[in-house]
């Protein structure tokens, strides 16, 4: 009787499961929340208050609901405001 090698099949199944998994953002406050808000504003962790303010002003103008034609501009605008309030 010939034995079938299942390790290759198992590895393929495992790879398929990894590709099909949906990733979700889990935020453990406060450190990862700060990183998330910095990502929204596009600044790094060494950014000064002036750099944060500059990034905030650029993004808030770009996504202002009255100026932007993007569908989700209002949501992005509100996220930017929340991020700036947290980081300032």
N, CA and C atoms as an extended XYZ file, in Angstrom:
264
Properties=species:S:1:pos:R:3:atomname:S:1:resname:S:1:resid:I:1 pbc="F F F"
N         0.840       -1.169        0.000 N   UNK     1
C         0.000        0.000        0.000 CA  UNK     1
C         0.896        1.247        0.000 C   UNK     1
N         0.599        2.195       -0.896 N   UNK     2
C         1.391        3.406       -1.037 CA  UNK     2
C         0.829        4.477       -0.115 C   UNK     2
N         1.718        5.101        0.638 N   UNK     3
C         1.308        6.132        1.586 CA  UNK     3
C         1.303        7.499        0.899 C   UNK     3
N         0.239        8.227        1.062 N   UNK     4
C         0.094        9.529        0.431 CA  UNK     4
C         0.714       10.597        1.331 C   UNK     4
N         1.507       11.482        0.732 N   UNK     5
C         2.129       12.565        1.485 CA  UNK     5
C         1.114       13.700        1.633 C   UNK     5
N         0.684       13.930        2.860 N   UNK     6
C        -0.335       14.954        3.105 CA  UNK     6
C         0.253       16.283        3.534 C   UNK     6
N         1.545       16.338        3.776 N   UNK     7
C         2.138       17.591        4.251 CA  UNK     7
C         2.002       18.701        3.220 C   UNK     7
N         2.125       18.366        1.927 N   UNK     8
C         1.982       19.382        0.886 CA  UNK     8
C         0.555       19.898        0.850 C   UNK     8
N        -0.412       18.999        0.949 N   UNK     9
C        -1.816       19.395        0.948 CA  UNK     9
C        -2.122       20.271        2.160 C   UNK     9
N        -1.620       19.899        3.319 N   UNK    10
C        -1.853       20.662        4.537 CA  UNK    10
C        -1.263       22.058        4.417 C   UNK    10
N        -0.074       22.158        3.828 N   UNK    11
C         0.559       23.453        3.667 CA  UNK    11
C        -0.256       24.328        2.711 C   UNK    11
N        -0.777       23.755        1.632 N   UNK    12
C        -1.595       24.520        0.696 CA  UNK    12
C        -2.866       25.014        1.374 C   UNK    12
N        -3.491       24.169        2.158 N   UNK    13
C        -4.703       24.570        2.871 CA  UNK    13
C        -4.406       25.695        3.847 C   UNK    13
N        -3.289       25.583        4.533 N   UNK    14
C        -2.898       26.610        5.487 CA  UNK    14
C        -2.671       27.943        4.794 C   UNK    14
N        -2.010       27.922        3.636 N   UNK    15
C        -1.772       29.145        2.885 CA  UNK    15
C        -3.075       29.762        2.393 C   UNK    15
N        -4.023       28.919        1.972 N   UNK    16
C        -5.308       29.422        1.519 CA  UNK    16
C        -6.051       30.085        2.669 C   UNK    16
N        -6.000       29.475        3.861 N   UNK    17
C        -6.676       30.059        5.017 CA  UNK    17
C        -6.076       31.409        5.380 C   UNK    17
N        -4.758       31.536        5.297 N   UNK    18
C        -4.111       32.807        5.611 CA  UNK    18
C        -4.542       33.880        4.628 C   UNK    18
N        -4.681       33.524        3.356 N   UNK    19
C        -5.071       34.492        2.336 CA  UNK    19
C        -6.533       34.896        2.445 C   UNK    19
N        -7.370       34.010        2.978 N   UNK    20
C        -8.795       34.286        3.073 CA  UNK    20
C        -9.182       35.019        4.352 C   UNK    20
N        -8.291       35.081        5.314 N   UNK    21
C        -8.613       35.733        6.583 CA  UNK    21
C        -8.745       37.226        6.380 C   UNK    21
N        -9.738       37.792        7.004 N   UNK    22
C        -9.886       39.236        6.995 CA  UNK    22
C        -9.131       39.769        8.205 C   UNK    22
N        -8.360       40.800        7.966 N   UNK    23
C        -7.635       41.392        9.079 CA  UNK    23
C        -8.477       42.496        9.674 C   UNK    23
N        -8.375       42.634       10.962 N   UNK    24
C        -9.096       43.699       11.632 CA  UNK    24
C        -8.121       44.466       12.502 C   UNK    24
N        -8.389       45.719       12.649 N   UNK    25
C        -7.542       46.583       13.447 CA  UNK    25
C        -7.984       46.498       14.893 C   UNK    25
N        -7.087       46.060       15.741 N   UNK    26
C        -7.362       45.994       17.166 CA  UNK    26
C        -6.457       47.021       17.823 C   UNK    26
N        -7.060       47.963       18.497 N   UNK    27
C        -6.288       49.039       19.108 CA  UNK    27
C        -6.249       48.829       20.609 C   UNK    27
N        -5.027       48.700       21.127 N   UNK    28
C        -4.828       48.629       22.564 CA  UNK    28
C        -4.343       49.991       23.017 C   UNK    28
N        -5.213       50.710       23.689 N   UNK    29
C        -4.875       52.069       24.094 CA  UNK    29
C        -3.748       52.051       25.101 C   UNK    29
N        -2.996       53.093       25.278 N   UNK    30
C        -3.002       54.332       24.513 CA  UNK    30
C        -1.963       54.359       23.401 C   UNK    30
N        -0.995       53.453       23.421 N   UNK    31
C         0.128       53.559       22.503 CA  UNK    31
C        -0.260       53.298       21.055 C   UNK    31
N        -1.037       52.286       20.792 N   UNK    32
C        -1.411       51.983       19.423 CA  UNK    32
C        -2.417       53.001       18.890 C   UNK    32
N        -3.210       53.582       19.754 N   UNK    33
C        -4.145       54.625       19.337 CA  UNK    33
C        -3.361       55.831       18.835 C   UNK    33
N        -2.308       56.180       19.534 N   UNK    34
C        -1.467       57.291       19.104 CA  UNK    34
C        -0.843       56.990       17.737 C   UNK    34
N        -0.375       55.772       17.539 N   UNK    35
C         0.212       55.376       16.253 CA  UNK    35
C        -0.834       55.449       15.148 C   UNK    35
N        -2.053       55.039       15.446 N   UNK    36
C        -3.144       55.097       14.471 CA  UNK    36
C        -3.440       56.541       14.071 C   UNK    36
N        -3.502       57.438       15.045 N   UNK    37
C        -3.770       58.843       14.754 CA  UNK    37
C        -2.616       59.483       13.984 C   UNK    37
N        -1.395       59.086       14.290 N   UNK    38
C        -0.244       59.595       13.541 CA  UNK    38
C        -0.311       59.119       12.086 C   UNK    38
N        -0.771       57.916       11.899 N   UNK    39
C        -0.941       57.374       10.544 CA  UNK    39
C        -1.989       58.173        9.770 C   UNK    39
N        -3.071       58.527       10.413 N   UNK    40
C        -4.121       59.320        9.775 CA  UNK    40
C        -3.571       60.661        9.300 C   UNK    40
N        -2.760       61.295       10.160 N   UNK    41
C        -2.209       62.602        9.795 CA  UNK    41
C        -0.973       62.494        8.912 C   UNK    41
N        -0.395       61.314        8.848 N   UNK    42
C         0.778       61.123        8.005 CA  UNK    42
C         2.059       61.664        8.613 C   UNK    42
N         2.164       61.611        9.937 N   UNK    43
C         3.374       62.080       10.615 CA  UNK    43
C         4.011       60.922       11.365 C   UNK    43
N         5.314       61.015       11.583 N   UNK    44
C         5.990       59.962       12.323 CA  UNK    44
C         5.998       60.278       13.818 C   UNK    44
N         6.542       59.360       14.601 N   UNK    45
C         6.486       59.523       16.056 CA  UNK    45
C         7.404       60.616       16.584 C   UNK    45
N         8.356       61.072       15.775 N   UNK    46
C         9.234       62.162       16.192 CA  UNK    46
C         8.722       63.530       15.734 C   UNK    46
N         7.539       63.594       15.173 N   UNK    47
C         6.995       64.853       14.651 CA  UNK    47
C         6.794       65.857       15.774 C   UNK    47
N         7.153       67.091       15.479 N   UNK    48
C         6.955       68.167       16.446 CA  UNK    48
C         5.499       68.616       16.424 C   UNK    48
N         5.130       69.430       17.390 N   UNK    49
C         3.761       69.973       17.440 CA  UNK    49
C         3.465       70.790       16.183 C   UNK    49
N         4.471       71.524       15.697 N   UNK    50
C         4.295       72.329       14.486 CA  UNK    50
C         4.073       71.436       13.263 C   UNK    50
N         4.803       70.334       13.173 N   UNK    51
C         4.637       69.402       12.050 CA  UNK    51
C         3.265       68.736       12.084 C   UNK    51
N         2.807       68.398       13.276 N   UNK    52
C         1.477       67.804       13.438 CA  UNK    52
C         0.411       68.802       13.006 C   UNK    52
N         0.576       70.059       13.432 N   UNK    53
C        -0.379       71.104       13.073 CA  UNK    53
C        -0.390       71.341       11.564 C   UNK    53
N         0.780       71.350       10.953 N   UNK    54
C         0.884       71.550        9.508 CA  UNK    54
C         0.197       70.408        8.752 C   UNK    54
N         0.458       69.171        9.166 N   UNK    55
C        -0.162       68.010        8.531 CA  UNK    55
C        -1.683       68.057        8.703 C   UNK    55
N        -2.123       68.450        9.888 N   UNK    56
C        -3.553       68.571       10.172 CA  UNK    56
C        -4.207       69.578        9.224 C   UNK    56
N        -3.598       70.732        9.088 N   UNK    57
C        -4.179       71.777        8.237 CA  UNK    57
C        -4.253       71.344        6.774 C   UNK    57
N        -3.219       70.662        6.300 N   UNK    58
C        -3.237       70.177        4.921 CA  UNK    58
C        -4.348       69.156        4.702 C   UNK    58
N        -4.443       68.192        5.619 N   UNK    59
C        -5.441       67.126        5.466 CA  UNK    59
C        -6.862       67.651        5.635 C   UNK    59
N        -7.047       68.556        6.592 N   UNK    60
C        -8.395       69.065        6.854 CA  UNK    60
C        -8.895       69.881        5.655 C   UNK    60
N        -7.997       70.571        4.981 N   UNK    61
C        -8.395       71.306        3.774 CA  UNK    61
C        -8.691       70.333        2.629 C   UNK    61
N        -7.889       69.288        2.522 N   UNK    62
C        -8.070       68.321        1.447 CA  UNK    62
C        -9.399       67.568        1.565 C   UNK    62
N        -9.790       67.223        2.776 N   UNK    63
C       -10.991       66.404        2.984 CA  UNK    63
C       -12.186       67.180        3.531 C   UNK    63
N       -12.139       68.498        3.480 N   UNK    64
C       -13.278       69.283        3.961 CA  UNK    64
C       -14.507       68.916        3.124 C   UNK    64
N       -15.614       68.612        3.777 N   UNK    65
C       -16.813       68.154        3.049 CA  UNK    65
C       -17.320       69.148        1.995 C   UNK    65
N       -17.084       70.428        2.191 N   UNK    66
C       -17.541       71.417        1.217 CA  UNK    66
C       -16.609       71.532        0.013 C   UNK    66
N       -15.371       71.049        0.154 N   UNK    67
C       -14.390       71.183       -0.918 CA  UNK    67
C       -14.076       69.872       -1.623 C   UNK    67
N       -14.107       68.781       -0.905 N   UNK    68
C       -13.707       67.494       -1.463 CA  UNK    68
C       -14.850       66.840       -2.229 C   UNK    68
N       -14.493       66.161       -3.311 N   UNK    69
C       -15.505       65.448       -4.098 CA  UNK    69
C       -15.519       63.953       -3.766 C   UNK    69
N       -14.655       63.527       -2.854 N   UNK    70
C       -14.616       62.113       -2.470 CA  UNK    70
C       -15.863       61.736       -1.694 C   UNK    70
N       -16.279       60.482       -1.872 N   UNK    71
C       -17.486       59.984       -1.199 CA  UNK    71
C       -17.391       60.044        0.312 C   UNK    71
N       -16.269       59.578        0.836 N   UNK    72
C       -16.120       59.462        2.290 CA  UNK    72
C       -15.337       60.631        2.880 C   UNK    72
N       -15.425       61.795        2.274 N   UNK    73
C       -14.678       62.960        2.736 CA  UNK    73
C       -15.093       63.365        4.155 C   UNK    73
N       -16.369       63.312        4.436 N   UNK    74
C       -16.847       63.728        5.756 CA  UNK    74
C       -16.278       62.829        6.858 C   UNK    74
N       -16.237       61.510        6.617 N   UNK    75
C       -15.703       60.582        7.605 CA  UNK    75
C       -14.200       60.816        7.820 C   UNK    75
N       -13.484       61.002        6.711 N   UNK    76
C       -12.047       61.268        6.817 CA  UNK    76
C       -11.800       62.584        7.552 C   UNK    76
N       -12.594       63.583        7.228 N   UNK    77
C       -12.490       64.903        7.866 CA  UNK    77
C       -12.661       64.775        9.381 C   UNK    77
N       -13.658       64.025        9.795 N   UNK    78
C       -13.909       63.838       11.225 CA  UNK    78
C       -12.789       63.052       11.897 C   UNK    78
N       -12.237       62.041       11.198 N   UNK    79
C       -11.098       61.281       11.739 CA  UNK    79
C        -9.882       62.179       11.924 C   UNK    79
N        -9.643       63.055       10.961 N   UNK    80
C        -8.503       63.961       11.022 CA  UNK    80
C        -8.640       64.895       12.215 C   UNK    80
N        -9.826       65.420       12.416 N   UNK    81
C       -10.064       66.307       13.559 CA  UNK    81
C        -9.842       65.562       14.868 C   UNK    81
N       -10.353       64.353       14.956 N   UNK    82
C       -10.182       63.543       16.169 CA  UNK    82
C        -8.716       63.228       16.419 C   UNK    82
N        -7.988       62.915       15.361 N   UNK    83
C        -6.561       62.613       15.489 CA  UNK    83
C        -5.794       63.834       15.989 C   UNK    83
N        -6.104       64.984       15.433 N   UNK    84
C        -5.401       66.205       15.848 CA  UNK    84
C        -5.704       66.554       17.294 C   UNK    84
N        -6.954       66.415       17.693 N   UNK    85
C        -7.316       66.694       19.090 CA  UNK    85
C        -6.549       65.806       20.045 C   UNK    85
N        -6.339       64.550       19.650 N   UNK    86
C        -5.633       63.603       20.501 CA  UNK    86
C        -4.131       63.920       20.563 C   UNK    86
N        -3.557       64.290       19.421 N   UNK    87
C        -2.105       64.462       19.338 CA  UNK    87
C        -1.604       65.852       19.754 C   UNK    87
N        -2.461       66.857       19.738 N   UNK    88
C        -1.963       68.213       20.028 CA  UNK    88
C        -1.615       68.439       21.470 C   UNK    88
